[in-house]
Amino acid sequence: MQELEEKVRIGYAVLLADVNGDGKKDIVVVDTIGALVREPDLEEARHYRGGTKTDNVCTTLYDIDGDGRIDFALGADWNPANTKFRRHAAMAQARPNAG
């Protein structure tokens, strides 16, 4: 097991993806003020900050603009007070196993 020594405020999302195109999985951690990427061959993580409001809570990686490089799509500005939950009929029917 390997522990990341980088300072992260809150690690909301963690995923593995080949961010730099070298064929190796990089560790991507989304925190409240951006994202950090730890490549296997580097001693330190790269920090990506700015460009979004604070409180990034989720991400997906995709070549959004078609330039052949991975882009980060970050979900930001989350606030529990403005989150609404609607119970879907299928969820109401789902019951955990009792046993």
N, CA, C and O atoms as CSV, one atom per row, in Angstrom:
chain,resi,resn,atom,element,x,y,z
A,1,MET,N,N,0.843,-1.169,0.000
A,1,MET,CA,C,0.000,0.000,0.000
A,1,MET,C,C,0.890,1.234,0.000
A,1,MET,O,O,1.959,1.252,0.611
A,2,GLN,N,N,0.421,2.275,-0.707
A,2,GLN,CA,C,1.155,3.530,-0.772
A,2,GLN,C,C,0.275,4.654,-0.257
A,2,GLN,O,O,-0.899,4.748,-0.617
A,3,GLU,N,N,0.840,5.504,0.581
A,3,GLU,CA,C,0.089,6.622,1.132
A,3,GLU,C,C,0.536,7.904,0.452
A,3,GLU,O,O,1.732,8.152,0.295
A,4,LEU,N,N,-0.439,8.724,0.045
A,4,LEU,CA,C,-0.119,10.017,-0.537
A,4,LEU,C,C,0.193,10.991,0.577
A,4,LEU,O,O,-0.566,11.097,1.540
A,5,GLU,N,N,1.286,11.694,0.461
A,5,GLU,CA,C,1.678,12.625,1.510
A,5,GLU,C,C,1.192,14.045,1.240
A,5,GLU,O,O,1.408,14.938,2.060
A,6,GLU,N,N,0.548,14.259,0.116
A,6,GLU,CA,C,0.071,15.593,-0.224
A,6,GLU,C,C,-1.031,16.027,0.734
A,6,GLU,O,O,-1.792,15.203,1.242
A,7,LYS,N,N,-1.102,17.301,0.966
A,7,LYS,CA,C,-2.150,17.858,1.823
A,7,LYS,C,C,-3.416,18.043,0.987
A,7,LYS,O,O,-3.411,18.736,-0.030
A,8,VAL,N,N,-4.477,17.421,1.426
A,8,VAL,CA,C,-5.773,17.522,0.775
A,8,VAL,C,C,-6.767,17.975,1.832
A,8,VAL,O,O,-6.796,17.425,2.933
A,9,ARG,N,N,-7.570,18.960,1.511
A,9,ARG,CA,C,-8.547,19.426,2.497
A,9,ARG,C,C,-9.575,18.340,2.767
A,9,ARG,O,O,-9.706,17.872,3.898
A,10,ILE,N,N,-10.295,17.943,1.749
A,10,ILE,CA,C,-11.247,16.833,1.836
A,10,ILE,C,C,-11.183,16.098,0.515
A,10,ILE,O,O,-11.376,16.711,-0.536
A,11,GLY,N,N,-10.921,14.817,0.536
A,11,GLY,CA,C,-10.861,14.028,-0.697
A,11,GLY,C,C,-12.236,13.502,-1.069
A,11,GLY,O,O,-12.615,12.401,-0.671
A,12,TYR,N,N,-12.982,14.290,-1.833
A,12,TYR,CA,C,-14.341,13.885,-2.195
A,12,TYR,C,C,-14.359,12.765,-3.222
A,12,TYR,O,O,-15.186,11.858,-3.124
A,13,ALA,N,N,-13.483,12.806,-4.188
A,13,ALA,CA,C,-13.500,11.804,-5.254
A,13,ALA,C,C,-12.078,11.330,-5.512
A,13,ALA,O,O,-11.143,12.129,-5.549
A,14,VAL,N,N,-11.926,10.033,-5.688
A,14,VAL,CA,C,-10.637,9.443,-6.010
A,14,VAL,C,C,-10.858,8.488,-7.161
A,14,VAL,O,O,-11.777,7.670,-7.129
A,15,LEU,N,N,-10.007,8.591,-8.193
A,15,LEU,CA,C,-10.116,7.659,-9.298
A,15,LEU,C,C,-8.756,7.410,-9.911
A,15,LEU,O,O,-7.816,8.175,-9.697
A,16,LEU,N,N,-8.658,6.341,-10.673
A,16,LEU,CA,C,-7.438,5.998,-11.392
A,16,LEU,C,C,-7.681,6.216,-12.870
A,16,LEU,O,O,-8.680,5.749,-13.418
A,17,ALA,N,N,-6.761,6.932,-13.522
A,17,ALA,CA,C,-6.894,7.199,-14.951
A,17,ALA,C,C,-5.529,7.547,-15.515
A,17,ALA,O,O,-4.682,8.085,-14.802
A,18,ASP,N,N,-5.309,7.252,-16.773
A,18,ASP,CA,C,-4.074,7.629,-17.445
A,18,ASP,C,C,-4.216,9.073,-17.909
A,18,ASP,O,O,-4.696,9.330,-19.013
A,19,VAL,N,N,-3.803,10.006,-17.075
A,19,VAL,CA,C,-3.979,11.433,-17.355
A,19,VAL,C,C,-2.960,11.931,-18.376
A,19,VAL,O,O,-3.297,12.754,-19.227
A,20,ASN,N,N,-1.734,11.453,-18.306
A,20,ASN,CA,C,-0.678,11.990,-19.168
A,20,ASN,C,C,-0.395,11.160,-20.418
A,20,ASN,O,O,0.503,11.493,-21.191
A,21,GLY,N,N,-1.150,10.084,-20.620
A,21,GLY,CA,C,-1.010,9.292,-21.843
A,21,GLY,C,C,0.189,8.370,-21.892
A,21,GLY,O,O,0.585,7.942,-22.976
A,22,ASP,N,N,0.787,8.046,-20.734
A,22,ASP,CA,C,1.956,7.162,-20.726
A,22,ASP,C,C,1.586,5.694,-20.575
A,22,ASP,O,O,2.470,4.840,-20.500
A,23,GLY,N,N,0.295,5.388,-20.530
A,23,GLY,CA,C,-0.155,4.010,-20.400
A,23,GLY,C,C,-0.224,3.513,-18.966
A,23,GLY,O,O,-0.621,2.370,-18.736
A,24,LYS,N,N,0.153,4.341,-17.993
A,24,LYS,CA,C,0.112,3.961,-16.579
A,24,LYS,C,C,-1.012,4.715,-15.882
A,24,LYS,O,O,-1.308,5.862,-16.217
A,25,LYS,N,N,-1.629,4.063,-14.919
A,25,LYS,CA,C,-2.704,4.699,-14.164
A,25,LYS,C,C,-2.135,5.725,-13.191
A,25,LYS,O,O,-1.190,5.443,-12.455
A,26,ASP,N,N,-2.718,6.910,-13.198
A,26,ASP,CA,C,-2.381,7.971,-12.267
A,26,ASP,C,C,-3.492,8.056,-11.225
A,26,ASP,O,O,-4.640,7.711,-11.505
A,27,ILE,N,N,-3.149,8.515,-10.031
A,27,ILE,CA,C,-4.143,8.696,-8.976
A,27,ILE,C,C,-4.658,10.127,-9.054
A,27,ILE,O,O,-3.874,11.075,-9.006
A,28,VAL,N,N,-5.962,10.286,-9.172
A,28,VAL,CA,C,-6.595,11.599,-9.233
A,28,VAL,C,C,-7.447,11.769,-7.981
A,28,VAL,O,O,-8.304,10.935,-7.689
A,29,VAL,N,N,-7.210,12.853,-7.242
A,29,VAL,CA,C,-7.980,13.151,-6.037
A,29,VAL,C,C,-8.588,14.536,-6.195
A,29,VAL,O,O,-7.881,15.509,-6.456
A,30,VAL,N,N,-9.907,14.617,-6.035
A,30,VAL,CA,C,-10.601,15.903,-6.091
A,30,VAL,C,C,-10.821,16.377,-4.677
A,30,VAL,O,O,-11.366,15.652,-3.845
A,31,ASP,N,N,-10.393,17.604,-4.402
A,31,ASP,CA,C,-10.642,18.163,-3.080
A,31,ASP,C,C,-11.395,19.478,-3.224
A,31,ASP,O,O,-11.825,19.838,-4.319
A,32,THR,N,N,-11.548,20.178,-2.135
A,32,THR,CA,C,-12.415,21.359,-2.123
A,32,THR,C,C,-11.950,22.475,-3.044
A,32,THR,O,O,-12.774,23.271,-3.495
A,33,ILE,N,N,-10.651,22.560,-3.339
A,33,ILE,CA,C,-10.176,23.693,-4.140
A,33,ILE,C,C,-9.588,23.290,-5.487
A,33,ILE,O,O,-9.008,24.137,-6.165
A,34,GLY,N,N,-9.712,22.052,-5.893
A,34,GLY,CA,C,-9.196,21.638,-7.192
A,34,GLY,C,C,-8.990,20.143,-7.254
A,34,GLY,O,O,-9.768,19.369,-6.696
A,35,ALA,N,N,-7.932,19.744,-7.941
A,35,ALA,CA,C,-7.616,18.331,-8.078
A,35,ALA,C,C,-6.110,18.166,-8.018
A,35,ALA,O,O,-5.358,19.082,-8.351
A,36,LEU,N,N,-5.682,16.999,-7.595
A,36,LEU,CA,C,-4.272,16.687,-7.685
A,36,LEU,C,C,-4.123,15.354,-8.392
A,36,LEU,O,O,-4.966,14.465,-8.274
A,37,VAL,N,N,-3.031,15.238,-9.130
A,37,VAL,CA,C,-2.740,14.028,-9.888
A,37,VAL,C,C,-1.372,13.533,-9.453
A,37,VAL,O,O,-0.388,14.272,-9.477
A,38,ARG,N,N,-1.329,12.282,-9.059
A,38,ARG,CA,C,-0.063,11.649,-8.673
A,38,ARG,C,C,0.271,10.605,-9.721
A,38,ARG,O,O,-0.398,9.577,-9.829
A,39,GLU,N,N,1.316,10.880,-10.495
A,39,GLU,CA,C,1.780,9.946,-11.515
A,39,GLU,C,C,2.752,8.963,-10.872
A,39,GLU,O,O,3.506,9.355,-9.981
A,40,PRO,N,N,2.759,7.698,-11.295
A,40,PRO,CA,C,3.593,6.680,-10.646
A,40,PRO,C,C,5.087,7.005,-10.641
A,40,PRO,O,O,5.790,6.624,-9.706
A,41,ASP,N,N,5.584,7.699,-11.660
A,41,ASP,CA,C,7.020,7.947,-11.775
A,41,ASP,C,C,7.466,9.265,-11.158
A,41,ASP,O,O,8.655,9.582,-11.196
A,42,LEU,N,N,6.547,10.043,-10.590
A,42,LEU,CA,C,6.902,11.333,-10.005
A,42,LEU,C,C,6.906,11.253,-8.484
A,42,LEU,O,O,6.134,10.501,-7.889
A,43,GLU,N,N,7.773,12.027,-7.870
A,43,GLU,CA,C,7.854,12.078,-6.413
A,43,GLU,C,C,6.721,12.888,-5.799
A,43,GLU,O,O,6.267,12.582,-4.696
A,44,GLU,N,N,6.258,13.926,-6.508
A,44,GLU,CA,C,5.219,14.799,-5.975
A,44,GLU,C,C,4.032,14.849,-6.925
A,44,GLU,O,O,4.160,14.607,-8.125
A,45,ALA,N,N,2.896,15.165,-6.368
A,45,ALA,CA,C,1.679,15.287,-7.180
A,45,ALA,C,C,1.637,16.640,-7.867
A,45,ALA,O,O,2.241,17.608,-7.405
A,46,ARG,N,N,0.913,16.691,-8.976
A,46,ARG,CA,C,0.652,17.959,-9.651
A,46,ARG,C,C,-0.702,18.466,-9.173
A,46,ARG,O,O,-1.683,17.723,-9.138
A,47,HIS,N,N,-0.736,19.731,-8.810
A,47,HIS,CA,C,-1.966,20.341,-8.315
A,47,HIS,C,C,-2.604,21.186,-9.407
A,47,HIS,O,O,-1.924,21.969,-10.071
A,48,TYR,N,N,-3.882,21.031,-9.587
A,48,TYR,CA,C,-4.657,21.837,-10.531
A,48,TYR,C,C,-5.643,22.651,-9.710
A,48,TYR,O,O,-6.573,22.100,-9.122
A,49,ARG,N,N,-5.441,23.950,-9.671
A,49,ARG,CA,C,-6.260,24.829,-8.844
A,49,ARG,C,C,-6.831,25.949,-9.706
A,49,ARG,O,O,-6.259,26.318,-10.732
A,50,GLY,N,N,-7.965,26.481,-9.272
A,50,GLY,CA,C,-8.579,27.596,-9.987
A,50,GLY,C,C,-9.444,27.099,-11.128
A,50,GLY,O,O,-9.388,25.927,-11.499
A,51,GLY,N,N,-10.224,27.975,-11.669
A,51,GLY,CA,C,-11.085,27.604,-12.782
A,51,GLY,C,C,-12.477,27.177,-12.363
A,51,GLY,O,O,-13.389,27.127,-13.188
A,52,THR,N,N,-12.649,26.866,-11.080
A,52,THR,CA,C,-13.976,26.510,-10.576
A,52,THR,C,C,-14.198,27.235,-9.252
A,52,THR,O,O,-13.261,27.734,-8.629
A,53,LYS,N,N,-15.443,27.277,-8.849
A,53,LYS,CA,C,-15.727,27.738,-7.495
A,53,LYS,C,C,-15.215,26.676,-6.536
A,53,LYS,O,O,-14.871,25.571,-6.955
A,54,THR,N,N,-15.163,27.002,-5.262
A,54,THR,CA,C,-14.660,26.027,-4.297
A,54,THR,C,C,-15.671,24.915,-4.062
A,54,THR,O,O,-16.809,24.967,-4.526
A,55,ASP,N,N,-15.227,23.936,-3.344
A,55,ASP,CA,C,-15.994,22.754,-2.967
A,55,ASP,C,C,-16.289,21.849,-4.160
A,55,ASP,O,O,-17.446,21.575,-4.480
A,56,ASN,N,N,-15.227,21.395,-4.806
A,56,ASN,CA,C,-15.343,20.392,-5.867
A,56,ASN,C,C,-15.708,19.062,-5.221
A,56,ASN,O,O,-15.061,18.643,-4.261
A,57,VAL,N,N,-16.723,18.405,-5.728
A,57,VAL,CA,C,-17.175,17.174,-5.091
A,57,VAL,C,C,-17.110,15.947,-5.990
A,57,VAL,O,O,-17.204,14.821,-5.501
A,58,CYS,N,N,-16.953,16.143,-7.289
A,58,CYS,CA,C,-16.916,14.996,-8.185
A,58,CYS,C,C,-16.149,15.379,-9.449
A,58,CYS,O,O,-15.921,16.556,-9.726
A,59,THR,N,N,-15.759,14.361,-10.202
A,59,THR,CA,C,-15.061,14.614,-11.456
A,59,THR,C,C,-15.284,13.465,-12.418
A,59,THR,O,O,-15.623,12.350,-12.022
A,60,THR,N,N,-15.086,13.762,-13.674
A,60,THR,CA,C,-14.939,12.740,-14.695
A,60,THR,C,C,-13.865,13.244,-15.635
A,60,THR,O,O,-13.690,14.451,-15.802
A,61,LEU,N,N,-13.157,12.330,-16.239
A,61,LEU,CA,C,-12.070,12.681,-17.137
A,61,LEU,C,C,-12.435,12.229,-18.543
A,61,LEU,O,O,-12.843,11.087,-18.757
A,62,TYR,N,N,-12.281,13.150,-19.507
A,62,TYR,CA,C,-12.649,12.855,-20.881
A,62,TYR,C,C,-11.984,13.886,-21.777
A,62,TYR,O,O,-11.716,15.004,-21.337
A,63,ASP,N,N,-11.717,13.534,-23.010
A,63,ASP,CA,C,-11.187,14.498,-23.971
A,63,ASP,C,C,-12.351,15.330,-24.505
A,63,ASP,O,O,-12.889,15.048,-25.575
A,64,ILE,N,N,-12.729,16.347,-23.753
A,64,ILE,CA,C,-13.915,17.146,-24.057
A,64,ILE,C,C,-13.755,17.923,-25.362
A,64,ILE,O,O,-14.682,17.977,-26.171
A,65,ASP,N,N,-12.597,18.517,-25.566
A,65,ASP,CA,C,-12.418,19.382,-26.739
A,65,ASP,C,C,-11.798,18.683,-27.941
A,65,ASP,O,O,-11.541,19.328,-28.958
A,66,GLY,N,N,-11.553,17.378,-27.848
A,66,GLY,CA,C,-11.075,16.598,-28.984
A,66,GLY,C,C,-9.625,16.838,-29.368
A,66,GLY,O,O,-9.239,16.546,-30.500
A,67,ASP,N,N,-8.802,17.366,-28.449
A,67,ASP,CA,C,-7.403,17.637,-28.779
A,67,ASP,C,C,-6.472,16.466,-28.466
A,67,ASP,O,O,-5.256,16.584,-28.615
A,68,GLY,N,N,-7.038,15.336,-28.032
A,68,GLY,CA,C,-6.231,14.159,-27.733
A,68,GLY,C,C,-5.696,14.112,-26.315
A,68,GLY,O,O,-5.003,13.162,-25.950
A,69,ARG,N,N,-6.003,15.119,-25.507
A,69,ARG,CA,C,-5.547,15.157,-24.118
A,69,ARG,C,C,-6.750,15.099,-23.180
A,69,ARG,O,O,-7.830,15.597,-23.500
A,70,ILE,N,N,-6.543,14.485,-22.026
A,70,ILE,CA,C,-7.608,14.351,-21.028
A,70,ILE,C,C,-7.968,15.717,-20.447
A,70,ILE,O,O,-7.089,16.518,-20.132
A,71,ASP,N,N,-9.272,15.974,-20.309
A,71,ASP,CA,C,-9.772,17.178,-19.656
A,71,ASP,C,C,-10.492,16.762,-18.374
A,71,ASP,O,O,-11.043,15.664,-18.285
A,72,PHE,N,N,-10.480,17.649,-17.391
A,72,PHE,CA,C,-11.170,17.421,-16.129
A,72,PHE,C,C,-12.510,18.141,-16.171
A,72,PHE,O,O,-12.559,19.333,-16.472
A,73,ALA,N,N,-13.579,17.446,-15.879
A,73,ALA,CA,C,-14.876,18.079,-15.646
A,73,ALA,C,C,-15.138,17.950,-14.152
A,73,ALA,O,O,-15.298,16.845,-13.632
A,74,LEU,N,N,-15.180,19.084,-13.470
A,74,LEU,CA,C,-15.354,19.084,-12.019
A,74,LEU,C,C,-16.732,19.590,-11.642
A,74,LEU,O,O,-17.195,20.599,-12.175
A,75,GLY,N,N,-17.387,18.899,-10.730
A,75,GLY,CA,C,-18.629,19.379,-10.139
A,75,GLY,C,C,-18.277,20.196,-8.912
A,75,GLY,O,O,-17.693,19.672,-7.963
A,76,ALA,N,N,-18.629,21.484,-8.920
A,76,ALA,CA,C,-18.187,22.383,-7.855
A,76,ALA,C,C,-19.352,23.170,-7.275
A,76,ALA,O,O,-20.480,23.115,-7.763
A,77,ASP,N,N,-19.037,23.899,-6.222
A,77,ASP,CA,C,-19.980,24.801,-5.553
A,77,ASP,C,C,-21.137,24.041,-4.914
A,77,ASP,O,O,-22.277,24.505,-4.916
A,78,TRP,N,N,-20.827,22.860,-4.364
A,78,TRP,CA,C,-21.866,22.057,-3.730
A,78,TRP,C,C,-22.159,22.593,-2.345
A,78,TRP,O,O,-21.256,23.010,-1.619
A,79,ASN,N,N,-23.413,22.576,-1.993
A,79,ASN,CA,C,-23.850,23.021,-0.677
A,79,ASN,C,C,-25.001,22.125,-0.245
A,79,ASN,O,O,-26.002,22.056,-0.957
A,80,PRO,N,N,-24.905,21.442,0.879
A,80,PRO,CA,C,-25.981,20.543,1.298
A,80,PRO,C,C,-27.323,21.252,1.443
A,80,PRO,O,O,-28.367,20.625,1.264
A,81,ALA,N,N,-27.319,22.532,1.761
A,81,ALA,CA,C,-28.570,23.271,1.952
A,81,ALA,C,C,-29.335,23.467,0.650
A,81,ALA,O,O,-30.551,23.660,0.675
A,82,ASN,N,N,-28.645,23.422,-0.489
A,82,ASN,CA,C,-29.374,23.618,-1.747
A,82,ASN,C,C,-29.520,22.317,-2.533
A,82,ASN,O,O,-29.795,22.342,-3.732
A,83,THR,N,N,-29.339,21.196,-1.867
A,83,THR,CA,C,-29.484,19.892,-2.501
A,83,THR,C,C,-30.876,19.340,-2.222
A,83,THR,O,O,-31.311,19.271,-1.073
A,84,LYS,N,N,-31.560,18.950,-3.282
A,84,LYS,CA,C,-32.892,18.373,-3.126
A,84,LYS,C,C,-32.841,16.897,-3.498
A,84,LYS,O,O,-32.191,16.509,-4.469
A,85,PHE,N,N,-33.513,16.109,-2.737
A,85,PHE,CA,C,-33.568,14.679,-3.001
A,85,PHE,C,C,-35.005,14.299,-3.283
A,85,PHE,O,O,-35.902,14.542,-2.476
A,86,ARG,N,N,-35.205,13.701,-4.441
A,86,ARG,CA,C,-36.541,13.192,-4.759
A,86,ARG,C,C,-36.481,11.683,-4.810
A,86,ARG,O,O,-35.638,11.102,-5.494
A,87,ARG,N,N,-37.353,11.076,-4.105
A,87,ARG,CA,C,-37.389,9.618,-4.067
A,87,ARG,C,C,-38.057,9.098,-5.329
A,87,ARG,O,O,-39.203,9.437,-5.625
A,88,HIS,N,N,-37.344,8.289,-6.052
A,88,HIS,CA,C,-37.842,7.705,-7.292
A,88,HIS,C,C,-38.659,6.450,-6.951
A,88,HIS,O,O,-38.363,5.766,-5.972
A,89,ALA,N,N,-39.661,6.158,-7.738
A,89,ALA,CA,C,-40.521,5.000,-7.466
A,89,ALA,C,C,-39.724,3.706,-7.386
A,89,ALA,O,O,-40.028,2.846,-6.558
A,90,ALA,N,N,-38.705,3.552,-8.237
A,90,ALA,CA,C,-37.888,2.333,-8.210
A,90,ALA,C,C,-37.112,2.231,-6.903
A,90,ALA,O,O,-36.880,1.128,-6.409
A,91,MET,N,N,-36.714,3.353,-6.345
A,91,MET,CA,C,-36.001,3.329,-5.070
A,91,MET,C,C,-36.931,2.908,-3.943
A,91,MET,O,O,-36.517,2.208,-3.019
A,92,ALA,N,N,-38.182,3.331,-4.018
A,92,ALA,CA,C,-39.146,2.975,-2.972
A,92,ALA,C,C,-39.392,1.468,-2.971
A,92,ALA,O,O,-39.682,0.896,-1.920
A,93,GLN,N,N,-39.281,0.816,-4.126
A,93,GLN,CA,C,-39.521,-0.615,-4.227
A,93,GLN,C,C,-38.306,-1.433,-3.783
A,93,GLN,O,O,-38.443,-2.591,-3.387
A,94,ALA,N,N,-37.139,-0.838,-3.850
A,94,ALA,CA,C,-35.916,-1.571,-3.479
A,94,ALA,C,C,-35.839,-1.724,-1.971
A,94,ALA,O,O,-36.001,-0.755,-1.229
A,95,ARG,N,N,-35.598,-2.913,-1.536
A,95,ARG,CA,C,-35.489,-3.184,-0.106
A,95,ARG,C,C,-34.181,-3.934,0.136
A,95,ARG,O,O,-33.841,-4.839,-0.627
A,96,PRO,N,N,-33.455,-3.576,1.168
A,96,PRO,CA,C,-32.219,-4.330,1.467
A,96,PRO,C,C,-32.586,-5.746,1.915
A,96,PRO,O,O,-33.654,-5.979,2.480
A,97,ASN,N,N,-31.685,-6.671,1.650
A,97,ASN,CA,C,-31.900,-8.053,2.088
A,97,ASN,C,C,-31.839,-8.121,3.594
A,97,ASN,O,O,-30.972,-7.514,4.223
A,98,ALA,N,N,-32.754,-8.854,4.159
A,98,ALA,CA,C,-32.844,-8.957,5.619
A,98,ALA,C,C,-32.042,-10.151,6.122
A,98,ALA,O,O,-32.278,-10.628,7.232
A,99,GLY,N,N,-31.117,-10.628,5.340
A,99,GLY,CA,C,-30.416,-11.599,5.810
A,99,GLY,C,C,-29.564,-12.612,5.877
A,99,GLY,O,O,-29.374,-13.189,6.948
